[in-house]
Amino acid sequence: MYWPDNFESVMSLCKEAKDQDTLCWLMTVRGSVHVSQSDFSLLYPKISSLLLKMTVNPQRAIDLNINASLVSPISQSLISDALGSNFGK
């Protein structure tokens, strides 16, 4: 379906970020669906799980996404230093 094209787009963005010596990663939350990234799954959990096949707790999925997006540049620098200068290359 659309997955190969989307994956190639994401990989292109990650390659561009690595060419600029910045960290880049792709994260998915197992059991989540596209609407798990908004409040829809919190407002309509039964629809999300029955019709959209969401299996993760919607609050947990949003918490994981928020925590991942709050990684500061200082944290990224510390991670990069801890893992070595070739991390992500």
N, C-alpha and C positions, 0 to 999 in steps of 0.2 A: 504494500500500500504506500504510505508516505514515509515510512520509517527510514529507508535507505537515503532518500534525499535529505531528510531532516538530520540524520546522523552525519552526513557529509558536510552539511552546513555548520553543525556544531564543531566537527573536527577542524574545519577551515578556520573558525574563530579561535579555537584553542591553539592551532599552529601559529596564527598571527600573534596571539598573546605571548607564546613562547619565544617567537622571534624578537619580541620586545623585552625579553628577560623578565616576564611577569608570570606568576603562578596562574594556572587555569585547571579547572576540573569540571567534570560532568557528574551530577549527583541525581539519582532517582530514589524515591522512597518506595520500597517494595510494598505492594498492596494498594498504592495510591492510584488515583486517576486524575485526569487533567483538572477537574473541578476541585480536587483536594487542595489546590494551590490558592483557593479563594475561600470565602465564608460559605459558599453553597453547601459544601459537605457538612458543615456545622449546623446549618439551618435545616437541611433535608437529609439527614443521615440514612434514613430508610430507603429513599429513592437512590441515593448514591451507592448503597450496598446492594440493593436488589436489582436495579436496572443497569447500573454502571459497573457492578462487580467490584466495588471498593471493599477491601478486606482490612485495611489499617484503620486504627482509631483516628478520626478526622482531626481531633485536637493535637494528637501526637505528630501527624503528618505536617501540620502547619507549624508546630513548634520546631521540628527538625529543619524545615525550610528557612524559618526565620533565623535560627541559630547559625545555619550555614551561610546565610547572607550577611551576617554581622561580623564576619571575620575581618578584622581591621588590617590595614597595610602593615602595621607593626607586627601583628600576629603572623601575617604572611612572611614577613622578613625573618622572624624567629624560626618559623617552620623551615624555611629555605636554608637558613644557617645550620639548623639541627640536622637536616637531611643531606647537606652537602651542596656545593654550588652547581652540581649537574642535575639537581632535582627537576623533574618535568621536562628534561631535554632529551 
